[in-house]
Amino acid sequence: MKQLIETPFTQRFGIRHPVMLAPMDKISDGRLASEVTRSGGFGMIGAGYGDPDWIEAAFDAAGDLPVGIGLITWCLLEKPKLLRRVLDRKPAALFVSFGDAEPIIEAAKEHGIPTIWQIQRLEQAEQALEAGTDIIVAQGQDGGGHGMDRGLSALLPAVRDLTGPDQIVLAAGGLADGRGLAASLMLGADGVMMGTRFWASHEANGSDIAKARLVNSGGDDTRRSSFFDIARGLDWPGNYSGRVIQNEFSKPWLNEPEAMKAAADDIRQTYEAADSDDFSVRALIAGESLDLVHDIQPAAAIVESTVRDAARLLSNAPSYLLNQDQPT
Ligand SMILES: Cc1cc2nc3c(=O)[nH]c(=O)nc-3n(C[C@H](O)[C@H](O)[C@H](O)COP(=O)(O)O)c2cc1C
């Protein structure tokens, strides 16, 4: 599809569409990332906690198409060797989220790799700006996966006010279609990053059972909590929680944080004993935008419909204005 929308993001990175794939841990593999790049967006491998062999395989699967890679900051800070290996693969960008990424940004710059820092609070945007990050992603709490407590609708324009016009800023969290893209541009973003919508794509690295459950669930079924971090034995720093589709296993614990911690060993054992596709126990990570996800689509169709619908909405915007012929 030809380019319909131009922003500093598309200009700077030479892409056709201002749509980035979120680096969803293991779900955004080389195939999905390269498909988003092929369709004109920005493909991103989701390397999460940083398994070196999986990362090599994902880059190999992406082939010659430029894709970025995203890792969890507090994990990557503990793995300097992995950081060097990742930078040596010359990704289209290095994406980091969840922690003070300043030393990582510095190392990427030395290797000439563009950097992306996903922030959850305004004070973190300040840090990202000071570090000279190429792209700041403002993540609202309605998104799938880990994050913090701020909604996108005030955070995003506040980030733009902070950065001024020259910084590339993307919006993430609860965005799944052209309405999300058009609204994000109006709130000050140069494009969007979507996770949950691309999870429900043909190319996403997950089972048909998982994808069917995404389609059959809605935003009301999701909630932020630390339950599945405890169940998976992941030691996340204090202020982060994860938005996940809650299930029969998690629900009884959600309002009992202390009891949850006390029962951590039992919870973990039950979790590990369950089949990987048994989502009555296992975590299915997704955000509130499930309300807008009604089918599994090719990734290219998601990129194209998002951009086409946003362009249509933007071109209709003057219809809101009265007395269009008269200067004010
Ligand atoms: C299944 C899933 C896994 C995710 N894993 C990661 C991750 O490993 N690292 C990361 O920075 N963000 C991760 N995220 C969060 C995304 O970066 C992004 O903020 C979020 O998907 C945006 O909201 P949306 O899901 O409503 O599009 C994940 C999101 C989902 C849905």
PDBQT file of the ligand as one rigid body, heavy atoms in Angstrom, charges set to zero:
ROOT
HETATM    1  C1  LIG A 401       1.901 -10.257  24.954  1.00  0.00    +0.000 C 
HETATM    2  C2  LIG A 401       2.660  -9.017  25.288  1.00  0.00    +0.000 A 
HETATM    3  C3  LIG A 401       3.998  -9.108  25.657  1.00  0.00    +0.000 A 
HETATM    4  C4  LIG A 401       4.722  -7.949  25.922  1.00  0.00    +0.000 A 
HETATM    5  N1  LIG A 401       6.053  -8.063  26.214  1.00  0.00    +0.000 NA
HETATM    6  C5  LIG A 401       6.798  -6.935  26.338  1.00  0.00    +0.000 A 
HETATM    7  C6  LIG A 401       8.212  -7.016  26.505  1.00  0.00    +0.000 A 
HETATM    8  O1  LIG A 401       8.799  -8.093  26.576  1.00  0.00    +0.000 OA
HETATM    9  N2  LIG A 401       8.912  -5.856  26.594  1.00  0.00    +0.000 N 
HETATM   10  C7  LIG A 401       8.292  -4.635  26.505  1.00  0.00    +0.000 A 
HETATM   11  O2  LIG A 401       8.969  -3.625  26.558  1.00  0.00    +0.000 OA
HETATM   12  N3  LIG A 401       6.959  -4.530  26.383  1.00  0.00    +0.000 NA
HETATM   13  C8  LIG A 401       6.204  -5.651  26.277  1.00  0.00    +0.000 A 
HETATM   14  N4  LIG A 401       4.848  -5.534  26.121  1.00  0.00    +0.000 N 
HETATM   15  C9  LIG A 401       4.228  -4.181  26.163  1.00  0.00    +0.000 C 
HETATM   16  C10 LIG A 401       4.351  -3.472  24.835  1.00  0.00    +0.000 C 
HETATM   17  O3  LIG A 401       5.663  -2.964  24.696  1.00  0.00    +0.000 OA
HETATM   18  C11 LIG A 401       3.359  -2.309  24.639  1.00  0.00    +0.000 C 
HETATM   19  O4  LIG A 401       3.586  -1.310  25.587  1.00  0.00    +0.000 OA
HETATM   20  C12 LIG A 401       1.903  -2.709  24.698  1.00  0.00    +0.000 C 
HETATM   21  O5  LIG A 401       1.672  -3.878  23.968  1.00  0.00    +0.000 OA
HETATM   22  C13 LIG A 401       1.040  -1.582  24.144  1.00  0.00    +0.000 C 
HETATM   23  O6  LIG A 401      -0.296  -1.767  24.436  1.00  0.00    +0.000 OA
HETATM   24  P1  LIG A 401      -1.324  -2.653  23.560  1.00  0.00    +0.000 P 
HETATM   25  O7  LIG A 401      -1.022  -4.068  23.949  1.00  0.00    +0.000 OA
HETATM   26  O8  LIG A 401      -2.636  -2.179  23.985  1.00  0.00    +0.000 OA
HETATM   27  O9  LIG A 401      -1.026  -2.400  22.108  1.00  0.00    +0.000 OA
HETATM   28  C14 LIG A 401       4.093  -6.685  25.867  1.00  0.00    +0.000 A 
HETATM   29  C15 LIG A 401       2.750  -6.612  25.504  1.00  0.00    +0.000 A 
HETATM   30  C16 LIG A 401       2.025  -7.740  25.206  1.00  0.00    +0.000 A 
HETATM   31  C17 LIG A 401       0.588  -7.620  24.808  1.00  0.00    +0.000 C 
ENDROOT
TORSDOF 0
